[in-house]
Amino acid sequence: MPNTDYLRYVALGDSQTEGLGDGDETTGLRGWADRLAEHLAATNPGLQYANLAVRGRVAAQIRAEQLGPALDLRPDLASVVAGVNDLLRPRFDAAEVVGQVEEMFAALTGAGARVVTLTFPDVTRIAPLARPVRSRVLDYNAHVRAAAARHGVLVAETALHPAAADRRLWSPDRLHPGPLGHERIAAAAAHALGLPGSDDSWTLPLPPLPAPAARQVVAAELRWVATFLGPWLGRRVRGRSSGDDLLAKRPQLLPMDVR
């Protein structure tokens, strides 16, 4: 039986782990890591949780900025999800990016933490215009599985289940999961960890919807380009990031009833 008695959970990552797409800046972001912590706290009432993730960070920044503070918190459970922002850069080397991730795997498992990570789903089913990135995602997933195997890291395999790429699980920007998507990612991580009450129901598809007309698809793509892709590209050209000047939302270990 896997150990499920975790008392100190620390999450490392970027906007996905920070919780973008689940809540807002006024009410607060929830996200899959918060949801996983809630699941953990249901059977481990003494759980303390820290979330060091900051949107816009690439894997090298996450290792440089978050790994040291995470180790200082002496977690017995850690999640490491990094690489989405690297995938979207003009230059991408899966071995180099996952090398940064593997350094985090090695350091955290070496310090005695149980570590869980994710693979990424087929982005072309979420955003057809992202087709050039598909091969990068497949390459990243293959490298992260190998790195995880070398360090005994658990992998929540969202990449292997088509339901994970259902657009209804994603926010309008198609870069971040929506509330239902974050809920399913948390369930996938809980299942990978073998937590009490977890199962594989997160893999089940949503009820089918009628196929949209071609003109609806084109109109939706144009709106997405104008509303989300254009501003994102503008920030890249200016060398800006959505996470500039932001700090982690929960940098210290706190009980789950403290936000």
Accessible surface in RSA format (square Angstrom, percent):
REM  Atomic radii and reference values for relative SASA: ProtOr
REM  Chains: A
REM  Algorithm: Lee & Richards
REM  Probe-radius: 1.40
REM  Slices: 20
REM RES _ NUM      All-atoms   Total-Side   Main-Chain    Non-polar    All polar
REM                ABS   REL    ABS   REL    ABS   REL    ABS   REL    ABS   REL
RES MET A   1   228.60 118.4 151.72 100.4  76.88 183.0 122.55 104.2 106.04 140.5
RES PRO A   2    69.06  50.3  47.72  43.5  21.34  77.6  59.43  49.1   9.63  59.9
RES ASN A   3    92.12  63.5  76.14  73.6  15.98  38.5  42.03 101.2  50.08  48.4
RES THR A   4    25.35  18.0  22.22  22.5   3.13   7.5   4.53   6.1  20.82  31.5
RES ASP A   5   104.48  73.2  94.10  93.7  10.39  24.6  25.58  60.2  78.90  78.7
RES TYR A   6     4.61   2.2   4.61   2.6   0.00   0.0   1.39   1.0   3.23   4.0
RES LEU A   7    89.63  49.9  88.74  63.5   0.89   2.2  88.74  62.3   0.89   2.4
RES ARG A   8    67.81  28.5  67.81  34.6   0.00   0.0  14.10  19.3  53.71  32.6
RES TYR A   9     0.00   0.0   0.00   0.0   0.00   0.0   0.00   0.0   0.00   0.0
RES VAL A  10     0.00   0.0   0.00   0.0   0.00   0.0   0.00   0.0   0.00   0.0
RES ALA A  11     0.00   0.0   0.00   0.0   0.00   0.0   0.00   0.0   0.00   0.0
RES LEU A  12     0.10   0.1   0.00   0.0   0.10   0.2   0.00   0.0   0.10   0.3
RES GLY A  13     0.06   0.1   0.00   N/A   0.06   0.1   0.06   0.2   0.00   0.0
RES ASP A  14     2.39   1.7   2.39   2.4   0.00   0.0   0.84   2.0   1.55   1.5
RES SER A  15    12.60  10.6  12.60  16.8   0.00   0.0   1.94   4.1  10.67  14.9
RES GLN A  16    18.24  10.2  18.24  13.3   0.00   0.0   7.48  15.9  10.76   8.2
RES THR A  17     0.02   0.0   0.02   0.0   0.00   0.0   0.00   0.0   0.02   0.0
RES GLU A  18    11.08   6.4  11.08   8.4   0.00   0.0   0.58   1.1  10.50   8.6
RES GLY A  19     0.00   0.0   0.00   N/A   0.00   0.0   0.00   0.0   0.00   0.0
RES LEU A  20    28.87  16.1  28.83  20.6   0.04   0.1  28.87  20.3   0.00   0.0
RES GLY A  21    26.51  32.7   0.00   N/A  26.51  32.7  11.97  32.8  14.54  32.6
RES ASP A  22     6.80   4.8   6.80   6.8   0.00   0.0   0.00   0.0   6.80   6.8
RES GLY A  23    44.04  54.3   0.00   N/A  44.04  54.3  22.15  60.8  21.89  49.0
RES ASP A  24    70.17  49.2  65.91  65.6   4.25  10.1  34.59  81.4  35.58  35.5
RES GLU A  25   123.68  71.0  94.14  71.2  29.54  70.3  67.20 130.0  56.49  46.1
RES THR A  26   131.22  93.3  97.23  98.6  33.99  81.0  67.91  91.2  63.31  95.7
RES THR A  27   112.35  79.9  71.70  72.7  40.65  96.9  74.09  99.5  38.26  57.8
RES GLY A  28    37.78  46.6   0.00   N/A  37.78  46.6  31.25  85.8   6.53  14.6
RES LEU A  29    26.09  14.5  11.36   8.1  14.72  37.0  11.72   8.2  14.37  38.7
RES ARG A  30    93.38  39.2  92.53  47.2   0.85   2.0  30.10  41.1  63.28  38.4
RES GLY A  31     0.00   0.0   0.00   N/A   0.00   0.0   0.00   0.0   0.00   0.0
RES TRP A  32     0.76   0.3   0.76   0.4   0.00   0.0   0.76   0.4   0.00   0.0
RES ALA A  33     0.00   0.0   0.00   0.0   0.00   0.0   0.00   0.0   0.00   0.0
RES ASP A  34     3.41   2.4   3.41   3.4   0.00   0.0   0.13   0.3   3.28   3.3
RES ARG A  35    35.10  14.7  29.78  15.2   5.32  12.7   7.46  10.2  27.64  16.7
RES LEU A  36     0.36   0.2   0.04   0.0   0.32   0.8   0.36   0.2   0.00   0.0
RES ALA A  37     0.00   0.0   0.00   0.0   0.00   0.0   0.00   0.0   0.00   0.0
RES GLU A  38    50.78  29.2  41.11  31.1   9.67  23.0  32.71  63.3  18.07  14.8
RES HIS A  39    52.68  28.8  44.10  30.7   8.58  21.9  32.45  33.4  20.23  23.5
RES LEU A  40     0.60   0.3   0.08   0.1   0.52   1.3   0.60   0.4   0.00   0.0
RES ALA A  41    21.53  19.8  14.69  22.7   6.84  15.6  14.93  21.0   6.60  17.5
RES ALA A  42    82.60  75.9  43.29  66.8  39.30  89.4  55.79  78.6  26.80  71.0
RES THR A  43    71.49  50.8  43.86  44.5  27.62  65.8  47.25  63.5  24.23  36.6
RES ASN A  44    11.09   7.6   7.45   7.2   3.64   8.8   3.70   8.9   7.39   7.1
RES PRO A  45   122.73  89.5  93.03  84.8  29.71 108.0  96.81  79.9  25.93 161.1
RES GLY A  46    52.38  64.6   0.00   N/A  52.38  64.6  34.32  94.2  18.06  40.4
RES LEU A  47     1.34   0.7   0.08   0.1   1.26   3.2   0.08   0.1   1.26   3.4
RES GLN A  48    65.72  36.8  65.72  48.0   0.00   0.0   8.68  18.5  57.04  43.3
RES TYR A  49     0.96   0.4   0.96   0.5   0.00   0.0   0.96   0.7   0.00   0.0
RES ALA A  50     0.00   0.0   0.00   0.0   0.00   0.0   0.00   0.0   0.00   0.0
RES ASN A  51     0.00   0.0   0.00   0.0   0.00   0.0   0.00   0.0   0.00   0.0
RES LEU A  52     8.29   4.6   6.90   4.9   1.38   3.5   6.90   4.8   1.38   3.7
RES ALA A  53     0.38   0.3   0.00   0.0   0.38   0.9   0.00   0.0   0.38   1.0
RES VAL A  54     9.50   6.3   9.14   8.3   0.36   0.9   9.50   8.3   0.00   0.0
RES ARG A  55    28.28  11.9  28.28  14.4   0.00   0.0   0.26   0.4  28.02  17.0
RES GLY A  56    10.60  13.1   0.00   N/A  10.60  13.1   6.53  17.9   4.08   9.1
RES ARG A  57    32.40  13.6  32.38  16.5   0.02   0.0   2.05   2.8  30.34  18.4
RES VAL A  58    27.07  17.8  27.06  24.5   0.02   0.0  27.07  23.5   0.00   0.0
RES ALA A  59     0.38   0.4   0.38   0.6   0.00   0.0   0.38   0.5   0.00   0.0
RES ALA A  60    40.53  37.3  38.64  59.6   1.90   4.3  38.93  54.8   1.61   4.3
RES GLN A  61    71.45  40.0  69.27  50.6   2.17   5.2  20.49  43.6  50.95  38.6
RES ILE A  62     0.04   0.0   0.04   0.0   0.00   0.0   0.04   0.0   0.00   0.0
RES ARG A  63    72.12  30.3  68.75  35.0   3.38   8.0   1.21   1.7  70.92  43.0
RES ALA A  64    70.38  64.7  37.50  57.9  32.88  74.8  42.43  59.7  27.95  74.0
RES GLU A  65    80.83  46.4  62.01  46.9  18.82  44.8  41.17  79.6  39.67  32.4
RES GLN A  66     6.31   3.5   5.80   4.2   0.51   1.2   6.18  13.2   0.13   0.1
RES LEU A  67    22.02  12.3  22.02  15.8   0.00   0.0  22.02  15.5   0.00   0.0
RES GLY A  68    35.33  43.6   0.00   N/A  35.33  43.6  31.94  87.7   3.39   7.6
RES PRO A  69    62.68  45.7  59.24  54.0   3.45  12.5  61.89  51.1   0.80   4.9
RES ALA A  70     0.00   0.0   0.00   0.0   0.00   0.0   0.00   0.0   0.00   0.0
RES LEU A  71    56.87  31.7  47.32  33.9   9.56  24.0  47.66  33.5   9.22  24.8
RES ASP A  72   118.50  83.0  92.04  91.6  26.46  62.6  30.61  72.0  87.89  87.7
RES LEU A  73    26.91  15.0  21.92  15.7   4.99  12.5  24.56  17.3   2.34   6.3
RES ARG A  74   161.06  67.6 154.05  78.5   7.01  16.7  64.31  87.9  96.75  58.6
RES PRO A  75     8.28   6.0   1.79   1.6   6.50  23.6   1.79   1.5   6.50  40.4
RES ASP A  76    34.21  24.0  30.75  30.6   3.46   8.2  23.27  54.8  10.94  10.9
RES LEU A  77     0.00   0.0   0.00   0.0   0.00   0.0   0.00   0.0   0.00   0.0
RES ALA A  78     0.00   0.0   0.00   0.0   0.00   0.0   0.00   0.0   0.00   0.0
RES SER A  79     0.08   0.1   0.08   0.1   0.00   0.0   0.08   0.2   0.00   0.0
RES VAL A  80     0.10   0.1   0.05   0.0   0.04   0.1   0.05   0.0   0.04   0.1
RES VAL A  81     1.13   0.7   0.86   0.8   0.27   0.6   1.12   1.0   0.00   0.0
RES ALA A  82     0.28   0.3   0.00   0.0   0.28   0.6   0.17   0.2   0.11   0.3
RES GLY A  83     0.03   0.0   0.00   N/A   0.03   0.0   0.00   0.0   0.03   0.1
RES VAL A  84    39.41  25.9  39.41  35.7   0.00   0.0  39.41  34.2   0.00   0.0
RES ASN A  85    17.47  12.1  17.45  16.9   0.02   0.1   0.05   0.1  17.42  16.8
RES ASP A  86    17.66  12.4  16.93  16.9   0.73   1.7   2.60   6.1  15.06  15.0
RES LEU A  87     5.93   3.3   5.91   4.2   0.02   0.1   5.91   4.2   0.02   0.1
RES LEU A  88    47.23  26.3  31.97  22.9  15.26  38.4  33.86  23.8  13.36  36.0
RES ARG A  89    59.64  25.0  58.05  29.6   1.59   3.8  27.38  37.4  32.26  19.6
RES PRO A  90   127.31  92.8  96.27  87.8  31.04 112.8 109.16  90.1  18.15 112.8
RES ARG A  91   164.66  69.1 149.29  76.1  15.37  36.6  80.00 109.3  84.66  51.3
RES PHE A  92    33.66  16.8   4.63   2.9  29.04  75.6   5.74   3.5  27.93  79.9
RES ASP A  93    57.50  40.3  51.39  51.2   6.11  14.4  11.85  27.9  45.66  45.5
RES ALA A  94     4.47   4.1   0.51   0.8   3.96   9.0   0.51   0.7   3.96  10.5
RES ALA A  95    58.44  53.7  46.85  72.3  11.60  26.4  48.25  67.9  10.19  27.0
RES GLU A  96    91.61  52.6  78.58  59.5  13.03  31.0  38.27  74.0  53.34  43.5
RES VAL A  97    11.54   7.6  10.35   9.4   1.19   2.9  11.54  10.0   0.00   0.0
RES VAL A  98     4.26   2.8   4.26   3.9   0.00   0.0   4.26   3.7   0.00   0.0
RES GLY A  99    29.80  36.8   0.00   N/A  29.80  36.8  26.94  73.9   2.87   6.4
RES GLN A 100    38.60  21.6  37.82  27.6   0.79   1.9   3.72   7.9  34.89  26.5
RES VAL A 101     0.33   0.2   0.33   0.3   0.00   0.0   0.33   0.3   0.00   0.0
RES GLU A 102    35.25  20.2  35.25  26.7   0.00   0.0  12.70  24.6  22.54  18.4
RES GLU A 103    92.13  52.9  85.24  64.5   6.89  16.4  34.37  66.5  57.76  47.2
RES MET A 104     0.00   0.0   0.00   0.0   0.00   0.0   0.00   0.0   0.00   0.0
RES PHE A 105     0.00   0.0   0.00   0.0   0.00   0.0   0.00   0.0   0.00   0.0
RES ALA A 106    41.01  37.7  32.47  50.1   8.54  19.4  33.74  47.5   7.27  19.3
RES ALA A 107    32.91  30.3  16.87  26.0  16.04  36.5  28.77  40.5   4.14  11.0
RES LEU A 108     0.22   0.1   0.22   0.2   0.00   0.0   0.22   0.2   0.00   0.0
RES THR A 109    36.94  26.3  21.69  22.0  15.24  36.3  16.34  21.9  20.60  31.1
RES GLY A 110    69.76  86.0   0.00   N/A  69.76  86.0  36.20  99.3  33.57  75.2
RES ALA A 111    69.43  63.8  28.62  44.2  40.81  92.8  41.36  58.2  28.08  74.4
RES GLY A 112    61.25  75.5   0.00   N/A  61.25  75.5  34.69  95.2  26.55  59.5
RES ALA A 113     7.46   6.9   0.48   0.7   6.99  15.9   0.87   1.2   6.59  17.5
RES ARG A 114    90.16  37.9  85.77  43.7   4.40  10.5  24.35  33.3  65.81  39.9
RES VAL A 115     0.27   0.2   0.00   0.0   0.27   0.7   0.00   0.0   0.27   0.7
RES VAL A 116     0.70   0.5   0.70   0.6   0.00   0.0   0.70   0.6   0.00   0.0
RES THR A 117     0.87   0.6   0.41   0.4   0.46   1.1   0.46   0.6   0.41   0.6
RES LEU A 118     2.67   1.5   2.31   1.7   0.36   0.9   2.31   1.6   0.36   1.0
RES THR A 119     0.89   0.6   0.00   0.0   0.89   2.1   0.00   0.0   0.89   1.4
RES PHE A 120    10.51   5.3   9.64   6.0   0.86   2.3   9.64   5.8   0.86   2.5
RES PRO A 121    14.37  10.5  14.24  13.0   0.13   0.5  14.37  11.9   0.00   0.0
RES ASP A 122    39.33  27.6  31.18  31.0   8.16  19.3  22.83  53.7  16.51  16.5
RES VAL A 123    35.40  23.3  35.39  32.0   0.01   0.0  35.39  30.7   0.01   0.0
RES THR A 124    13.04   9.3   6.91   7.0   6.13  14.6   0.68   0.9  12.36  18.7
RES ARG A 125   118.16  49.6  99.55  50.7  18.61  44.3  47.34  64.7  70.82  42.9
RES ILE A 126     2.66   1.5   2.66   2.0   0.00   0.0   2.66   1.9   0.00   0.0
RES ALA A 127     5.95   5.5   5.95   9.2   0.00   0.0   5.95   8.4   0.00   0.0
RES PRO A 128    44.97  32.8  39.88  36.4   5.09  18.5  40.05  33.1   4.92  30.6
RES LEU A 129    94.53  52.6  74.41  53.2  20.12  50.6  76.78  53.9  17.75  47.8
RES ALA A 130    20.39  18.8  14.84  22.9   5.55  12.6  20.39  28.7   0.00   0.0
RES ARG A 131   151.26  63.5 146.10  74.5   5.16  12.3  62.15  84.9  89.11  54.0
RES PRO A 132   108.86  79.3  83.05  75.7  25.82  93.8  96.04  79.3  12.82  79.7
RES VAL A 133    24.21  15.9  24.19  21.9   0.02   0.0  24.21  21.0   0.00   0.0
RES ARG A 134    94.98  39.9  94.92  48.4   0.06   0.1  15.56  21.3  79.42  48.1
RES SER A 135    77.74  65.7  69.66  93.0   8.08  18.6  49.87 106.2  27.87  39.0
RES ARG A 136    58.27  24.5  55.78  28.4   2.49   5.9  14.75  20.2  43.52  26.4
RES VAL A 137     2.13   1.4   2.13   1.9   0.00   0.0   2.13   1.8   0.00   0.0
RES LEU A 138    92.45  51.5  86.65  62.0   5.80  14.6  87.33  61.3   5.12  13.8
RES ASP A 139    64.04  44.9  58.62  58.3   5.42  12.8  17.42  41.0  46.61  46.5
RES TYR A 140     0.45   0.2   0.45   0.3   0.00   0.0   0.00   0.0   0.45   0.6
RES ASN A 141     3.10   2.1   3.10   3.0   0.00   0.0   0.81   2.0   2.29   2.2
RES ALA A 142    54.60  50.2  45.17  69.7   9.43  21.4  48.13  67.8   6.46  17.1
RES HIS A 143    64.43  35.2  60.41  42.0   4.02  10.3  45.80  47.2  18.63  21.7
RES VAL A 144     0.00   0.0   0.00   0.0   0.00   0.0   0.00   0.0   0.00   0.0
RES ARG A 145    78.33  32.9  73.20  37.3   5.14  12.2  43.24  59.1  35.09  21.3
RES ALA A 146    44.49  40.9  35.02  54.0   9.47  21.5  43.23  60.9   1.26   3.3
RES ALA A 147     0.00   0.0   0.00   0.0   0.00   0.0   0.00   0.0   0.00   0.0
RES ALA A 148     0.96   0.9   0.95   1.5   0.01   0.0   0.95   1.3   0.01   0.0
RES ALA A 149    83.27  76.6  49.90  77.0  33.37  75.9  61.10  86.0  22.17  58.7
RES ARG A 150   151.48  63.6 114.23  58.2  37.25  88.7  68.87  94.1  82.61  50.1
RES HIS A 151    52.88  28.9  35.76  24.9  17.11  43.8  32.12  33.1  20.76  24.2
RES GLY A 152    44.17  54.5   0.00   N/A  44.17  54.5  37.77 103.6   6.41  14.3
RES VAL A 153    10.76   7.1   0.00   0.0  10.76  25.9   0.03   0.0  10.73  29.1
RES LEU A 154    43.26  24.1  41.72  29.8   1.54   3.9  43.26  30.4   0.00   0.0
RES VAL A 155    34.71  22.8  15.86  14.4  18.85  45.4  15.86  13.8  18.85  51.1
RES ALA A 156     1.68   1.5   0.00   0.0   1.68   3.8   1.68   2.4   0.00   0.0
RES GLU A 157    36.77  21.1  34.04  25.8   2.73   6.5  23.58  45.6  13.19  10.8
RES THR A 158     8.06   5.7   7.97   8.1   0.09   0.2   5.85   7.9   2.21   3.3
RES ALA A 159    29.76  27.4   5.76   8.9  23.99  54.6   5.76   8.1  23.99  63.6
RES LEU A 160   110.55  61.6  85.78  61.4  24.77  62.3  90.90  63.8  19.65  52.9
RES HIS A 161    56.95  31.1  54.96  38.2   1.99   5.1  31.99  33.0  24.96  29.0
RES PRO A 162    96.64  70.4  88.48  80.7   8.16  29.7  95.77  79.1   0.87   5.4
RES ALA A 163     8.13   7.5   1.60   2.5   6.53  14.9   6.19   8.7   1.94   5.1
RES ALA A 164    15.54  14.3   9.20  14.2   6.34  14.4  12.48  17.6   3.07   8.1
RES ALA A 165     3.34   3.1   2.05   3.2   1.29   2.9   2.05   2.9   1.29   3.4
RES ASP A 166    24.29  17.0  20.46  20.4   3.83   9.1   7.51  17.7  16.78  16.7
RES ARG A 167    93.56  39.3  83.19  42.4  10.37  24.7  47.02  64.3  46.54  28.2
RES ARG A 168    94.06  39.5  67.93  34.6  26.12  62.2  55.08  75.3  38.98  23.6
RES LEU A 169     4.42   2.5   4.34   3.1   0.08   0.2   4.42   3.1   0.00   0.0
RES TRP A 170    39.88  16.0  24.30  11.8  15.58  36.6  23.60  12.6  16.28  26.4
RES SER A 171    16.00  13.5  10.67  14.2   5.33  12.3  13.15  28.0   2.85   4.0
RES PRO A 172   106.94  77.9  89.69  81.8  17.25  62.7 101.47  83.8   5.47  34.0
RES ASP A 173    25.72  18.0  25.02  24.9   0.70   1.7   6.84  16.1  18.88  18.8
RES ARG A 174    29.47  12.4  20.53  10.5   8.94  21.3   5.46   7.5  24.00  14.5
RES LEU A 175    62.36  34.7  48.21  34.5  14.15  35.6  50.24  35.3  12.12  32.6
RES HIS A 176    24.94  13.6  24.94  17.3   0.00   0.0  16.65  17.2   8.28   9.6
RES PRO A 177     1.34   1.0   1.34   1.2   0.00   0.0   1.34   1.1   0.00   0.0
RES GLY A 178     5.06   6.2   0.00   N/A   5.06   6.2   5.06  13.9   0.00   0.0
RES PRO A 179    74.33  54.2  73.94  67.4   0.39   1.4  74.30  61.3   0.03   0.2
RES LEU A 180    64.09  35.7  59.41  42.5   4.68  11.8  61.51  43.2   2.58   7.0
RES GLY A 181     3.11   3.8   0.00   N/A   3.11   3.8   2.80   7.7   0.31   0.7
RES HIS A 182     0.00   0.0   0.00   0.0   0.00   0.0   0.00   0.0   0.00   0.0
RES GLU A 183    87.61  50.3  85.08  64.4   2.53   6.0  22.54  43.6  65.07  53.1
RES ARG A 184    36.90  15.5  35.96  18.3   0.94   2.2  11.80  16.1  25.10  15.2
RES ILE A 185    16.37   9.3  16.14  12.0   0.24   0.6  16.37  11.8   0.01   0.0
RES ALA A 186     8.17   7.5   7.20  11.1   0.97   2.2   7.54  10.6   0.63   1.7
RES ALA A 187    36.02  33.1  29.92  46.2   6.11  13.9  35.27  49.7   0.76   2.0
RES ALA A 188     0.93   0.9   0.00   0.0   0.93   2.1   0.00   0.0   0.93   2.5
RES ALA A 189     0.09   0.1   0.09   0.1   0.00   0.0   0.09   0.1   0.00   0.0
RES ALA A 190     0.41   0.4   0.41   0.6   0.00   0.0   0.41   0.6   0.00   0.0
RES HIS A 191    73.13  40.0  63.92  44.4   9.20  23.5  34.04  35.1  39.09  45.5
RES ALA A 192    31.88  29.3   5.23   8.1  26.65  60.6  17.72  25.0  14.16  37.5
RES LEU A 193     2.11   1.2   0.02   0.0   2.09   5.2   0.97   0.7   1.14   3.1
RES GLY A 194    33.48  41.3   0.00   N/A  33.48  41.3  20.79  57.1  12.69  28.4
RES LEU A 195     6.06   3.4   2.20   1.6   3.85   9.7   2.20   1.5   3.85  10.4
RES PRO A 196    64.57  47.1  48.98  44.6  15.59  56.7  60.84  50.2   3.73  23.2
RES GLY A 197    80.72  99.5   0.00   N/A  80.72  99.5  41.83 114.8  38.90  87.1
RES SER A 198    30.39  25.7   3.74   5.0  26.65  61.4   6.03  12.8  24.36  34.1
RES ASP A 199    77.86  54.5  71.04  70.7   6.82  16.1  31.37  73.8  46.49  46.4
RES ASP A 200    83.54  58.5  82.33  81.9   1.21   2.9  12.93  30.4  70.60  70.4
RES SER A 201    57.43  48.5  51.43  68.6   6.00  13.8  29.84  63.5  27.60  38.7
RES TRP A 202    20.93   8.4  14.03   6.8   6.90  16.2  18.84  10.0   2.09   3.4
RES THR A 203    25.83  18.4  17.07  17.3   8.76  20.9   5.95   8.0  19.87  30.0
RES LEU A 204   104.02  57.9 103.92  74.3   0.11   0.3 104.02  73.1   0.00   0.0
RES PRO A 205   104.28  76.0  87.40  79.7  16.88  61.4  87.56  72.3  16.72 103.9
RES LEU A 206    32.46  18.1  23.03  16.5   9.43  23.7  23.34  16.4   9.12  24.5
RES PRO A 207    98.76  72.0  92.02  83.9   6.74  24.5  98.38  81.2   0.38   2.3
RES PRO A 208   127.25  92.7 103.21  94.1  24.04  87.4 110.24  91.0  17.01 105.7
RES LEU A 209   117.24  65.3  91.30  65.3  25.94  65.2  93.05  65.4  24.19  65.1
RES PRO A 210   121.01  88.2  97.13  88.5  23.88  86.8 109.25  90.2  11.76  73.1
RES ALA A 211    95.72  88.0  62.67  96.7  33.05  75.2  67.43  95.0  28.29  74.9
RES PRO A 212    84.31  61.4  63.82  58.2  20.50  74.5  69.91  57.7  14.40  89.5
RES ALA A 213    46.58  42.8  32.89  50.8  13.69  31.1  44.03  62.0   2.55   6.8
RES ALA A 214    81.14  74.6  67.04 103.5  14.09  32.1  73.05 102.9   8.09  21.4
RES ARG A 215   184.63  77.5 172.11  87.7  12.52  29.8  74.78 102.2 109.85  66.6
RES GLN A 216    92.13  51.5  85.24  62.3   6.90  16.4  24.56  52.3  67.57  51.2
RES VAL A 217    58.12  38.2  53.97  48.9   4.15  10.0  58.12  50.5   0.00   0.0
RES VAL A 218    86.76  57.1  85.18  77.1   1.58   3.8  86.76  75.4   0.00   0.0
RES ALA A 219    39.35  36.2  34.65  53.5   4.70  10.7  38.76  54.6   0.59   1.6
RES ALA A 220    24.15  22.2  21.42  33.1   2.73   6.2  21.84  30.8   2.31   6.1
RES GLU A 221    17.67  10.1  17.59  13.3   0.08   0.2  17.62  34.1   0.04   0.0
RES LEU A 222   117.28  65.3 113.10  80.9   4.18  10.5 113.44  79.7   3.84  10.3
RES ARG A 223   148.54  62.4 144.35  73.6   4.19  10.0  72.50  99.1  76.04  46.1
RES TRP A 224    20.06   8.1  16.92   8.2   3.15   7.4  19.52  10.4   0.55   0.9
RES VAL A 225    51.33  33.8  51.11  46.3   0.23   0.5  51.11  44.4   0.23   0.6
RES ALA A 226    76.83  70.6  50.42  77.8  26.41  60.1  59.66  84.0  17.17  45.5
RES THR A 227    79.25  56.4  62.60  63.5  16.64  39.7  47.48  63.8  31.77  48.0
RES PHE A 228    65.85  32.9  59.82  37.1   6.04  15.7  62.23  37.7   3.62  10.4
RES LEU A 229    49.87  27.8  47.57  34.0   2.31   5.8  49.87  35.0   0.00   0.0
RES GLY A 230    32.46  40.0   0.00   N/A  32.46  40.0  25.24  69.3   7.23  16.2
RES PRO A 231    64.13  46.7  51.50  46.9  12.63  45.9  62.39  51.5   1.74  10.8
RES TRP A 232    29.87  12.0  29.62  14.3   0.26   0.6  22.71  12.1   7.16  11.6
RES LEU A 233    86.31  48.1  86.12  61.6   0.19   0.5  86.12  60.5   0.19   0.5
RES GLY A 234    20.95  25.8   0.00   N/A  20.95  25.8  20.18  55.4   0.76   1.7
RES ARG A 235    67.49  28.3  67.49  34.4   0.00   0.0  17.90  24.5  49.59  30.1
RES ARG A 236    53.61  22.5  35.39  18.0  18.22  43.4  23.59  32.2  30.01  18.2
RES VAL A 237   132.74  87.3 100.16  90.7  32.58  78.5 107.84  93.7  24.89  67.5
RES ARG A 238   159.90  67.1 127.84  65.2  32.07  76.4  70.14  95.9  89.76  54.4
RES GLY A 239    66.67  82.2   0.00   N/A  66.67  82.2  35.24  96.7  31.44  70.4
RES ARG A 240   117.53  49.3 114.51  58.4   3.02   7.2  29.97  41.0  87.57  53.1
RES SER A 241    22.70  19.2  16.53  22.1   6.17  14.2  16.41  35.0   6.28   8.8
RES SER A 242    51.53  43.5  30.67  40.9  20.87  48.1  26.11  55.6  25.42  35.6
RES GLY A 243     0.00   0.0   0.00   N/A   0.00   0.0   0.00   0.0   0.00   0.0
RES ASP A 244    46.22  32.4  31.43  31.3  14.80  35.0  12.25  28.8  33.97  33.9
RES ASP A 245   137.99  96.7  94.55  94.1  43.44 102.7  43.54 102.5  94.45  94.2
RES LEU A 246    66.27  36.9  62.04  44.4   4.22  10.6  62.94  44.2   3.33   9.0
RES LEU A 247   159.38  88.8 139.83 100.0  19.55  49.1 141.33  99.3  18.05  48.6
RES ALA A 248    23.09  21.2   9.53  14.7  13.56  30.8   9.54  13.4  13.55  35.9
RES LYS A 249    75.87  37.0  37.75  23.2  38.12  90.8  47.54  42.8  28.33  30.2
RES ARG A 250    16.33   6.9  14.83   7.6   1.50   3.6  11.02  15.1   5.31   3.2
RES PRO A 251    68.28  49.8  64.51  58.8   3.77  13.7  64.51  53.3   3.77  23.4
RES GLN A 252   107.81  60.3 107.65  78.7   0.16   0.4  42.43  90.3  65.38  49.6
RES LEU A 253    29.24  16.3  15.96  11.4  13.28  33.4  15.96  11.2  13.28  35.7
RES LEU A 254    60.53  33.7  60.53  43.3   0.00   0.0  60.53  42.5   0.00   0.0
RES PRO A 255    53.96  39.3  53.96  49.2   0.00   0.0  53.96  44.6   0.00   0.0
RES MET A 256    29.82  15.4  18.11  12.0  11.71  27.9  18.35  15.6  11.47  15.2
RES ASP A 257   130.33  91.3  90.38  90.0  39.95  94.5  50.67 119.3  79.66  79.4
RES VAL A 258    63.85  42.0  60.82  55.1   3.03   7.3  63.85  55.5   0.00   0.0
RES ARG A 259   178.66  75.0 111.27  56.7  67.40 160.5  93.45 127.7  85.22  51.6
END  Absolute sums over single chains surface
CHAIN  1 A    12167.8       9514.1       2653.7       7546.6       4621.2
END  Absolute sums over all chains
TOTAL         12167.8       9514.1       2653.7       7546.6       4621.2
